[in-house]
Amino acid sequence: MNDQTQESRIRLVLFEDHGLFRAGLGRLLAAEPDLEVAGECSTSAEVLEVLKKSVANVVLLDFDVGTEYGNDLISAARKAGFQGRFLVVTGSTDVRQSAIALKRGASGIFLSSQAPDRLVQAIRFVCDGGIWVDQNVIQLLADQLIEKSRLEDQRSSAPLEDRERNVLLGILEGFSNRKIGDNIGLSESSVKNTVQQLFRKAGVKTRGQLVRVALEGTLFAAQVVHQQPNEIANGAPLKSSERWPTTANLPGKAISGQSHQ
């Protein structure tokens, strides 16, 4: 049997303004033995009320509905003391909205065109401290990162070198140091040294932190002001996972936070 104690279940709050979709998603997720739907909400005010009254681990929301409460729901929930995770479930691959959501503290971007079992996997991974970003979103953000780095190279006191840029893109793809080295013709030790250089330039200590800074679009600002390492949203460090080498060809990327140097 797959009985789960109430304490071990992942408690979810669904924030979706389309009632039919919200109800269907709620039934789908509630059927999983380790998931429990703590609330189904159509407004930010309802979400905040649910979070006040019950313990929740993950809030699922879309870009559009997540910005109706003041500046955004994530900021409002953090101010109210919510320490859980946010997973954006959306049909849009808008790169600007994705970067903003990650910068505000979302732990993942999941495209609703993906299979339901992938969403369940993403919820579990995000709840465990990982960052889940859909492959299409990663590609858009990586393209933007390359273009931005070319522009910043002319102004930055610590521009990314070609090797660093290639290693960073490999990290965004979820590859191990060995795989990155095989792809770009470097030894594993050279890749490890380059990862350390990226850590120093970004002012971070783990791959998960580096990924967040890069996907937020704040990498180059971090290069200028890098005395203090960046912190993961809500102060919780991302946890380790062995999924780095195995998610490279999947529609969504599960990105862990340990350094894997």
C-alpha positions as CSV (number, residue, x, y, z in Angstrom):
1,M,0.0,0.0,0.0
2,N,1.1,3.6,-0.5
3,D,-0.4,5.0,2.7
4,Q,1.1,8.4,3.7
5,T,0.8,9.9,7.1
6,Q,-0.7,13.4,7.1
7,E,2.7,14.8,8.3
8,S,4.6,13.3,5.3
9,R,2.2,14.6,2.6
10,I,3.1,17.6,0.5
11,R,0.3,20.2,1.1
12,L,-0.6,22.3,-1.9
13,V,-2.5,25.5,-2.5
14,L,-3.8,25.9,-6.0
15,F,-4.2,29.5,-7.3
16,E,-6.0,29.6,-10.6
17,D,-8.8,31.9,-11.8
18,H,-10.3,29.4,-14.2
19,G,-12.6,27.3,-12.0
20,L,-12.9,24.2,-14.3
21,F,-9.1,23.9,-14.7
22,R,-8.6,24.5,-11.0
23,A,-11.1,21.8,-10.1
24,G,-9.6,19.3,-12.5
25,L,-6.1,20.0,-11.4
26,G,-7.2,19.6,-7.7
27,R,-8.7,16.2,-8.3
28,L,-5.7,15.0,-10.3
29,L,-3.2,16.0,-7.6
30,A,-5.3,14.8,-4.7
31,A,-5.2,11.3,-6.2
32,E,-1.5,11.1,-5.5
33,P,-0.8,9.4,-2.1
34,D,1.8,11.9,-1.0
35,L,0.0,15.0,-2.1
36,E,-2.8,16.9,-0.4
37,V,-4.7,19.9,-1.6
38,A,-5.0,22.4,1.3
39,G,-6.9,25.0,-0.7
40,E,-8.2,25.9,-4.2
41,C,-8.2,29.7,-4.7
42,S,-9.3,32.1,-7.4
43,T,-7.8,35.3,-5.9
44,S,-4.6,36.3,-4.1
45,A,-6.6,37.3,-1.0
46,E,-8.0,33.8,-0.8
47,V,-4.5,32.3,-1.1
48,L,-3.2,34.5,1.8
49,E,-6.2,33.6,3.9
50,V,-5.5,29.9,3.3
51,L,-1.8,30.3,4.2
52,K,-2.8,32.0,7.4
53,K,-5.0,29.2,8.5
54,S,-3.2,26.0,7.4
55,V,0.3,24.7,6.8
56,A,1.2,24.5,3.1
57,N,4.4,23.4,1.3
58,V,3.9,24.5,-2.3
59,V,1.7,27.1,-3.9
60,L,0.9,26.6,-7.6
61,L,0.1,29.7,-9.6
62,D,0.2,31.3,-13.0
63,F,2.0,34.5,-14.1
64,D,-1.1,36.5,-14.6
65,V,-3.0,35.7,-11.4
66,G,0.2,35.9,-9.3
67,T,0.5,39.7,-9.9
68,E,-3.0,40.8,-8.9
69,Y,-2.3,41.4,-5.2
70,G,-0.3,44.6,-4.8
71,N,3.0,44.0,-6.6
72,D,2.8,40.2,-6.5
73,L,1.5,37.3,-4.5
74,I,5.0,35.9,-3.7
75,S,6.1,39.1,-2.0
76,A,2.9,39.4,-0.1
77,A,3.0,35.8,1.1
78,R,6.7,36.2,2.2
79,K,5.8,39.3,4.2
80,A,3.0,37.3,5.8
81,G,5.5,34.7,6.9
82,F,5.0,31.9,4.3
83,Q,8.1,29.8,4.1
84,G,7.1,27.3,1.5
85,R,7.7,27.1,-2.3
86,F,6.1,28.6,-5.3
87,L,5.8,26.7,-8.6
88,V,4.6,28.7,-11.6
89,V,2.3,26.5,-13.8
90,T,1.7,28.4,-17.0
91,G,1.0,28.0,-20.7
92,S,3.3,30.9,-21.5
93,T,7.1,30.8,-22.3
94,D,7.5,34.6,-21.8
95,V,11.1,35.0,-20.9
96,R,10.6,38.3,-19.1
97,Q,7.8,37.0,-16.9
98,S,9.9,33.8,-16.2
99,A,12.9,35.9,-15.1
100,I,10.7,38.1,-12.9
101,A,9.0,35.1,-11.2
102,L,12.4,33.5,-10.4
103,K,13.7,36.8,-9.1
104,R,10.8,37.3,-6.9
105,G,11.3,33.8,-5.4
106,A,9.5,31.2,-7.5
107,S,11.2,27.8,-7.3
108,G,10.2,26.7,-10.8
109,I,8.5,27.3,-14.1
110,F,6.4,24.5,-15.4
111,L,4.6,24.6,-18.7
112,S,1.0,23.3,-18.5
113,S,1.5,21.6,-21.9
114,Q,3.6,18.9,-20.2
115,A,2.2,15.6,-18.9
116,P,0.5,15.4,-15.5
117,D,3.1,13.0,-14.1
118,R,5.8,15.5,-14.9
119,L,3.9,18.1,-12.8
120,V,3.8,15.7,-9.9
121,Q,7.5,15.1,-10.3
122,A,8.2,18.9,-10.4
123,I,6.1,19.5,-7.3
124,R,8.1,16.8,-5.4
125,F,11.4,18.2,-6.5
126,V,10.6,21.8,-5.8
127,C,9.3,20.8,-2.3
128,D,12.6,19.1,-1.7
129,G,14.4,22.3,-2.4
130,G,15.2,22.0,-6.1
131,I,14.7,24.5,-8.9
132,W,12.5,23.2,-11.8
133,V,12.7,25.1,-15.1
134,D,11.1,23.9,-18.3
135,Q,13.5,23.3,-21.2
136,N,11.8,25.8,-23.5
137,V,12.1,28.5,-20.8
138,I,15.8,27.6,-20.2
139,Q,16.6,27.9,-23.9
140,L,14.9,31.4,-24.1
141,L,16.7,32.5,-20.9
142,A,20.0,31.1,-22.2
143,D,19.7,33.0,-25.5
144,Q,19.0,36.1,-23.5
145,L,21.9,35.5,-21.2
146,I,24.3,35.1,-24.2
147,E,23.1,38.3,-25.8
148,K,23.3,40.2,-22.5
149,S,26.8,38.9,-21.8
150,R,28.0,40.2,-25.2
151,L,26.7,43.7,-24.4
152,E,28.0,43.6,-20.8
153,D,31.5,42.4,-21.9
154,Q,32.1,46.0,-23.2
155,R,31.3,47.6,-19.8
156,S,31.9,45.0,-17.1
157,S,35.1,44.9,-15.0
158,A,34.7,41.1,-14.9
159,P,33.2,39.9,-18.2
160,L,32.4,36.3,-18.8
161,E,35.1,34.6,-20.9
162,D,34.0,32.2,-23.7
163,R,35.0,29.2,-21.6
164,E,32.9,30.5,-18.6
165,R,29.9,31.2,-20.8
166,N,30.0,27.7,-22.3
167,V,30.4,26.1,-18.8
168,L,27.5,28.2,-17.5
169,L,25.3,27.1,-20.4
170,G,26.2,23.5,-19.6
171,I,25.2,24.0,-16.0
172,L,21.9,25.4,-17.2
173,E,21.4,22.3,-19.2
174,G,21.8,20.2,-16.1
175,F,25.1,18.5,-17.1
176,S,27.8,17.2,-14.8
177,N,31.3,18.6,-15.0
178,R,32.4,15.5,-16.9
179,K,29.6,15.9,-19.5
180,I,30.3,19.6,-19.9
181,G,34.0,18.9,-20.5
182,D,33.2,16.2,-23.1
183,N,30.9,18.6,-24.9
184,I,33.3,21.5,-25.1
185,G,36.7,19.7,-25.1
186,L,37.9,20.4,-21.6
187,S,39.1,18.1,-18.8
188,E,36.9,17.6,-15.8
189,S,39.3,19.5,-13.6
190,S,39.4,22.4,-16.0
191,V,35.6,22.6,-15.9
192,K,35.7,22.4,-12.1
193,N,38.1,25.4,-12.0
194,T,35.9,27.3,-14.3
195,V,32.8,26.6,-12.1
196,Q,34.8,28.1,-9.2
197,Q,35.5,31.2,-11.3
198,L,31.8,31.5,-12.0
199,F,31.0,31.2,-8.3
200,R,33.5,34.0,-7.5
201,K,32.2,36.3,-10.2
202,A,28.6,35.7,-9.2
203,G,29.3,35.8,-5.5
204,V,27.6,32.4,-4.9
205,K,28.6,29.1,-3.4
206,T,26.5,26.5,-5.1
207,R,25.2,25.6,-8.6
208,G,21.7,26.2,-7.5
209,Q,22.5,29.7,-6.5
210,L,24.5,30.3,-9.7
211,V,21.5,29.0,-11.8
212,R,19.1,31.3,-10.0
213,V,21.3,34.4,-10.5
214,A,21.8,33.5,-14.2
215,L,18.1,32.8,-14.8
216,E,17.1,36.0,-13.0
217,G,19.2,38.0,-15.3
218,T,21.2,39.4,-12.4
219,L,24.5,37.6,-13.0
220,F,26.3,40.7,-14.4
221,A,25.1,42.9,-11.5
222,A,26.5,40.2,-9.2
223,Q,29.8,40.4,-10.9
224,V,30.2,44.1,-9.9
225,V,28.9,43.7,-6.3
226,H,30.0,40.2,-5.3
227,Q,31.4,40.6,-1.8
228,Q,28.4,38.8,-0.2
229,P,27.1,35.5,-1.6
230,N,23.5,35.5,-2.9
231,E,20.9,33.8,-0.8
232,I,18.2,31.5,-2.2
233,A,14.7,32.8,-1.9
234,N,13.3,32.5,1.7
235,G,16.7,31.7,3.0
236,A,16.5,27.9,2.5
237,P,19.5,26.3,0.7
238,L,18.7,24.0,-2.2
239,K,19.2,20.4,-1.5
240,S,21.4,17.8,-3.2
241,S,20.1,15.5,-6.0
242,E,21.6,13.0,-8.4
243,R,19.3,14.2,-11.2
244,W,21.8,16.6,-12.8
245,P,23.2,14.2,-15.5
246,T,19.8,12.5,-16.1
247,T,17.5,15.4,-16.8
248,A,19.3,17.0,-19.7
249,N,16.9,15.7,-22.4
250,L,13.7,16.0,-20.4
251,P,11.1,18.7,-21.1
252,G,11.8,20.3,-17.7
253,K,15.0,20.6,-15.8
254,A,15.3,19.6,-12.2
255,I,18.3,21.7,-10.9
256,S,19.8,20.9,-7.6
257,G,21.7,23.3,-5.4
258,Q,24.8,21.6,-4.2
259,S,28.0,22.6,-5.8
260,H,29.0,19.3,-7.6
261,Q,32.3,21.1,-8.3
